[in-house]
Amino acid sequence: MWLNNRPFLSNWYGGPAEPHEVLYEFGGPAIYLSYAGPATFIFFKVDEQEESDLYLAAPISDEELIALRGGKLSIRGAMSHREAWLAEVDFEFNVLRYQEQSYEHYGSLLPRVGIALYEYFGEVPDTLEQAEAFISFKFESSVMSAVSMPLSVLRNRVEAVSEVVRSVMMPSRLSYGSKTRFFDPEVIPLRFDSLLIAIKEPQFDEEGLRLSKETAGFTPESLISESEDLGTRFVEELDLANQLARRGRLTRTEADRHFELLDTIVGLVPTTKNDLTRLQVGLKTNTGIKLVSIDKHAGDNIVAARRSIEAPIRDVTGVISEVNDEAKTFIVKDAGGRLTTVNPLSERYKDMNDRSLMKIGQRVKLKGKLFERVRRDYLILTADAEPLLG
């Protein structure tokens, strides 16, 4: 616990570390606040001795304290500063000795991730960035640290999150053609430790929307509302699928019901075949932060469920009604008005563009694996698209 290569100090800032507010008590103050000059320190008891107790002490800001009290920040998050102090404190709260330590040394003394100040809060975020974001993706891995990670890991995670966010949160009215440029949510500065990609609530350029003929009737308020609703539905369905996966109940029927979700997240989740240990998706709601934590066990079941889904090869004939350049998909409406989302895969998508087929109003005949859905079917092409006249 004490480090041999660090000196011991004896004059604590401002004298005794007396509690000014006890946040949690168990056989005496277990978590409390103490002032030292203008600074506020949070003390967390890590061990008891015959004549003294051992505490971890770290500075805490007003913003962090408000989040901790309100169940928006974990105890670990409130104390995860680069430097903190291990302090031996007698029963009169005199600091007998203390030693500066970095997170890599004292982190193991803190509660595990997601533990709130009070149990009734449930699992809570470990960073303010996660608490403040509209939606966030936190990846944990042995190859990530507070100071570095492989460039390939960073690139792959950022690209994967970008694809998921655009897929699940882009308003349908903007999801094809040049209108996709209006959906470009901002990212809060990346945070290492693990890798946290936290995304702000989407905003839309009111003047730009008004000046474009395609979007002149769209309002930022309606687009924000639609994007928020889409994000909420995504996280709610993800939570349900994760619960089924954790209990080993993501059956073939359930996998088929949640096919589009599984297809969207299969590249994000931790499995026994990748370096990730946990993925935590967070969403800001009116009642707090909704967190979905996916471990390797659930991730393996999600991947297996996605792979279990087979589909018959079918022909679909219709007119292209929407094109999503970002997702590299398009929507076809058949003669009966039935809509099908078509995933041509990247090479066939390029081929259709090269042949000028990827345009609204183009009639096409398609062949591929057809996944029948209640709201909209899903087709993965297995052959080149054939243009039709009329």
C-alpha positions in Angstrom: 0.0 0.0 0.0 2.8 2.4 1.0 5.4 2.9 -1.7 9.1 2.4 -0.8 10.3 4.8 -3.5 8.1 7.8 -2.3 8.9 10.0 0.7 6.5 10.4 3.7 5.3 13.8 4.6 3.9 14.9 8.0 2.5 18.4 7.7 -1.0 18.1 6.1 -2.4 21.1 4.4 -4.1 23.4 7.0 -3.6 21.1 10.0 -6.0 18.3 11.1 -8.1 16.6 8.4 -11.4 17.1 10.3 -14.6 16.1 8.7 -16.7 19.0 7.5 -19.3 16.7 6.0 -19.6 13.0 6.4 -21.0 11.4 3.2 -21.0 7.8 4.3 -20.5 6.3 7.8 -19.6 2.8 8.8 -18.0 2.4 12.2 -17.0 6.1 11.9 -16.6 8.4 8.9 -15.9 6.1 5.9 -16.2 8.8 3.2 -16.0 12.5 4.2 -15.1 16.0 3.1 -12.4 18.1 4.6 -11.3 21.6 3.7 -7.6 22.7 3.3 -7.5 26.3 2.5 -9.6 27.0 -0.6 -9.5 23.3 -1.6 -12.0 20.6 -0.7 -10.7 17.0 -0.3 -12.6 13.8 -0.2 -11.3 11.2 2.2 -12.1 7.5 1.6 -11.2 4.9 4.2 -9.2 2.0 2.9 -8.0 0.3 6.1 -8.3 0.3 9.9 -5.4 0.0 12.4 -5.3 -0.1 16.2 -4.5 3.6 16.7 -5.4 5.1 13.3 -7.1 4.6 10.0 -5.8 4.8 6.5 -7.5 7.0 4.0 -7.1 8.0 0.4 -7.5 11.7 0.0 -8.0 13.6 -3.3 -9.2 17.1 -4.3 -12.7 17.3 -5.5 -14.4 20.1 -7.5 -17.9 21.5 -6.8 -19.1 20.0 -10.1 -17.7 16.5 -9.1 -19.3 16.8 -5.7 -22.7 17.7 -7.0 -22.5 14.7 -9.5 -21.4 12.4 -6.7 -24.2 13.4 -4.4 -26.7 13.2 -7.2 -25.8 9.7 -8.4 -24.2 10.9 -11.6 -20.6 10.1 -10.7 -19.1 7.0 -9.0 -16.9 7.1 -5.9 -14.0 5.9 -8.1 -14.8 8.6 -10.6 -14.7 11.3 -7.9 -11.3 10.2 -6.8 -9.6 9.2 -10.1 -7.2 12.1 -10.2 -3.7 11.7 -11.5 -2.4 12.2 -8.0 -3.9 11.5 -4.6 -2.5 10.9 -1.2 -2.5 7.9 1.1 -2.8 9.3 4.6 -2.6 7.7 8.1 -5.1 9.6 10.3 -5.5 9.2 14.1 -8.9 9.2 15.8 -8.6 13.0 16.4 -8.1 13.4 12.6 -4.5 14.4 12.8 -2.6 13.3 9.8 0.3 11.3 11.1 1.9 10.8 7.7 0.9 10.9 4.1 2.4 9.9 0.7 1.6 11.1 -2.8 0.6 8.3 -5.1 -0.5 8.1 -8.8 -3.7 6.4 -9.9 -1.8 3.3 -11.1 -0.9 2.6 -7.5 -3.9 3.7 -5.5 -6.6 2.7 -8.1 -6.8 -0.9 -6.7 -7.8 0.5 -3.3 -10.9 2.2 -4.7 -14.4 0.6 -5.1 -15.0 -1.1 -8.5 -16.3 0.9 -11.4 -19.9 2.2 -11.4 -20.3 2.1 -7.5 -22.4 5.1 -6.4 -22.2 6.9 -3.1 -25.6 5.3 -2.2 -26.8 1.9 -3.4 -30.2 3.1 -4.5 -28.6 5.1 -7.3 -27.6 1.8 -9.0 -24.7 1.7 -11.5 -23.5 5.2 -12.3 -20.9 6.8 -14.6 -17.2 6.9 -13.7 -16.5 10.3 -15.4 -18.1 13.6 -15.7 -17.7 13.4 -19.4 -19.9 10.3 -19.5 -22.4 11.9 -17.2 -22.7 15.0 -19.3 -22.8 13.3 -22.8 -26.1 12.6 -24.6 -24.7 9.2 -25.5 -21.4 7.6 -24.7 -19.3 4.5 -25.5 -16.7 3.4 -22.9 -14.3 0.7 -23.9 -12.2 -1.1 -21.4 -9.2 -3.2 -22.4 -5.8 -4.4 -21.2 -4.2 -2.5 -24.1 -5.6 0.8 -23.0 -4.1 3.0 -20.3 -4.5 6.6 -19.0 -1.5 7.7 -21.0 -1.5 5.7 -24.3 -3.0 3.0 -26.5 -2.2 1.6 -29.9 -3.2 3.9 -32.8 -5.0 1.1 -34.6 -7.2 0.5 -31.5 -8.1 4.1 -31.3 -8.9 4.4 -35.0 -11.0 1.3 -35.1 -13.0 2.2 -32.0 -13.7 5.8 -33.2 -14.7 4.6 -36.7 -17.0 1.9 -35.3 -18.7 4.3 -32.9 -19.1 6.9 -35.7 -20.9 4.3 -37.9 -23.2 3.2 -35.0 -24.1 6.7 -34.0 -25.0 7.7 -37.6 -26.9 4.5 -38.1 -29.0 4.6 -35.0 -29.4 8.4 -34.3 -29.6 10.1 -37.7 -33.2 11.4 -38.3 -34.7 9.4 -41.2 -35.3 12.7 -43.1 -31.6 13.3 -43.3 -30.4 9.8 -43.9 -29.9 9.9 -47.7 -28.3 12.1 -50.3 -26.6 15.3 -49.5 -28.8 15.9 -46.4 -26.6 13.6 -44.3 -24.2 16.5 -44.0 -26.5 18.2 -41.5 -26.0 15.3 -39.0 -22.6 15.7 -37.5 -22.8 15.6 -33.6 -19.8 16.9 -31.6 -17.6 14.7 -29.5 -16.4 15.7 -26.0 -12.6 15.5 -25.8 -11.6 11.8 -25.7 -10.7 10.5 -22.3 -8.2 7.6 -21.8 -8.0 5.4 -18.7 -10.1 3.1 -20.8 -11.4 4.9 -24.0 -14.4 7.0 -23.6 -16.1 8.4 -26.7 -18.8 10.8 -25.4 -21.1 12.5 -27.8 -23.1 15.7 -27.3 -26.8 16.1 -28.1 -27.0 16.7 -31.9 -27.4 20.2 -33.0 -28.6 21.3 -36.5 -27.7 24.4 -38.5 -31.0 26.3 -38.7 -29.9 28.7 -41.4 -28.3 25.9 -43.4 -31.6 23.9 -43.2 -33.6 26.9 -44.4 -31.3 27.7 -47.3 -31.4 24.1 -48.7 -34.4 23.2 -50.9 -34.4 19.7 -49.6 -34.6 20.7 -45.9 -36.3 24.1 -46.0 -39.3 22.7 -44.0 -37.2 21.0 -41.3 -36.8 22.6 -37.9 -33.8 22.0 -35.6 -36.2 21.3 -32.7 -38.0 18.5 -34.6 -34.7 16.9 -35.7 -33.2 17.0 -32.2 -36.4 15.4 -30.8 -36.3 12.6 -33.5 -32.6 12.0 -32.9 -33.1 11.8 -29.1 -36.0 9.3 -29.6 -33.9 7.2 -31.9 -31.1 7.1 -29.3 -33.4 6.2 -26.5 -35.0 3.3 -28.5 -31.5 2.1 -29.4 -30.2 2.0 -25.8 -33.5 0.4 -24.5 -33.3 -2.3 -27.1 -29.6 -2.8 -26.4 -30.3 -3.2 -22.7 -32.9 -5.8 -23.4 -30.7 -7.7 -25.8 -27.8 -7.5 -23.3 -30.0 -8.9 -20.5 -31.0 -11.8 -22.7 -27.4 -12.4 -23.7 -26.2 -12.4 -20.1 -28.8 -15.0 -19.1 -28.1 -17.1 -22.2 -31.6 -16.5 -23.5 -30.8 -14.7 -26.8 -32.5 -17.4 -28.8 -32.8 -17.7 -32.5 -36.3 -16.1 -32.3 -35.0 -13.2 -30.1 -32.0 -12.8 -32.4 -34.3 -12.5 -35.4 -36.4 -10.0 -33.6 -33.4 -7.8 -32.8 -31.5 -8.5 -36.0 -30.8 -4.9 -37.0 -29.5 -4.0 -33.5 -27.2 -7.1 -33.4 -25.9 -6.4 -36.8 -25.2 -2.8 -35.7 -23.3 -3.6 -32.5 -21.6 -6.9 -33.3 -18.3 -5.1 -34.1 -18.3 -3.1 -30.9 -18.8 -5.7 -28.2 -16.1 -7.5 -26.1 -15.6 -11.2 -26.8 -13.1 -13.9 -26.0 -11.5 -13.3 -29.4 -10.7 -9.6 -28.9 -8.8 -7.4 -26.4 -11.9 -5.7 -25.0 -13.1 -6.6 -21.5 -16.2 -4.4 -21.2 -18.3 -2.0 -23.3 -20.5 0.5 -21.4 -23.0 2.5 -23.4 -24.5 5.5 -21.6 -27.5 7.6 -22.4 -28.7 10.8 -20.7 -32.4 10.6 -19.8 -34.9 12.8 -17.9 -34.4 10.6 -14.8 -30.6 10.2 -14.9 -28.0 8.3 -16.8 -29.0 4.9 -18.4 -26.0 2.6 -18.5 -25.7 -0.7 -20.4 -22.6 -2.7 -19.5 -21.7 -5.6 -21.8 -19.0 -8.1 -20.8 -17.2 -10.8 -22.7 -19.8 -13.5 -21.8 -22.7 -11.4 -23.2 -20.6 -10.3 -26.1 -19.9 -13.9 -27.1 -23.6 -14.6 -27.0 -24.4 -11.5 -29.1 -21.9 -12.5 -31.8 -23.2 -16.1 -31.8 -26.8 -15.0 -32.0 -26.0 -12.7 -35.0 -24.2 -15.5 -36.8 -27.0 -17.9 -36.1 -29.4 -16.0 -38.3 -29.7 -17.4 -41.8 -32.0 -16.1 -44.5 -33.3 -17.5 -47.8 -32.0 -16.1 -51.1 -34.9 -14.0 -52.6 -35.5 -11.6 -55.5 -36.8 -8.1 -54.7 -37.9 -5.7 -57.4 -38.7 -2.1 -56.7 -37.8 1.6 -56.8 -35.0 3.2 -54.8 -36.7 5.6 -52.4 -33.8 6.6 -50.1 -30.0 6.5 -50.3 -27.8 6.6 -47.1 -24.3 7.4 -48.4 -22.8 7.3 -44.8 -24.1 3.8 -44.0 -23.7 2.6 -47.7 -27.3 1.3 -47.7 -30.5 2.2 -49.6 -34.2 1.6 -49.3 -36.3 0.0 -52.0 -40.1 0.3 -52.2 -41.9 -2.6 -54.1 -45.1 -2.4 -56.0 -47.1 -3.1 -52.9 -45.5 -0.3 -51.0 -43.3 -2.7 -48.9 -40.0 -1.1 -47.8 -36.7 -3.0 -47.7 -33.4 -1.8 -46.4 -30.7 -3.0 -48.8 -27.1 -3.6 -47.8 -25.1 -4.1 -51.0 -21.8 -4.4 -49.1 -19.0 -2.0 -50.1 -17.9 -3.4 -53.4 -21.4 -3.7 -54.9 -22.2 -0.2 -53.4 -19.3 1.2 -55.4 -20.4 -0.8 -58.5 -23.9 0.7 -58.3 -22.5 4.2 -58.0 -20.1 3.6 -60.9 -23.1 2.4 -63.0 -25.2 5.5 -61.9 -27.8 3.2 -60.3 -27.6 4.6 -56.8 -30.2 7.3 -57.2 -33.7 7.9 -56.0 -36.3 6.8 -58.6 -34.1 4.1 -60.1 -36.0 0.8 -60.6 -33.9 -2.3 -59.8 -34.0 -6.0 -59.5 -32.1 -7.3 -56.5 -31.0 -10.8 -55.3 -29.8 -11.5 -51.8 -30.4 -12.8 -48.3 -33.8 -11.5 -47.2 -34.5 -11.0 -43.5 -38.2 -10.4 -43.1 -39.0 -7.9 -40.4 -42.3 -6.4 -39.0 -41.5 -2.8 -39.9 -39.0 -3.1 -42.8 -37.3 -6.1 -44.4 -33.5 -6.2 -44.7 -31.7 -7.5 -47.8 -28.0 -8.3 -48.1 -27.1 -8.5 -51.8 -25.4 -11.7 -53.1 -25.5 -10.6 -56.8 -25.1 -7.4 -58.7 -28.1 -5.2 -59.0 -30.0 -5.2 -62.3 -31.4 -1.9 -63.6 -35.0 -2.0 -64.9 -36.7 0.4 -67.3 -39.8 2.4 -66.4 
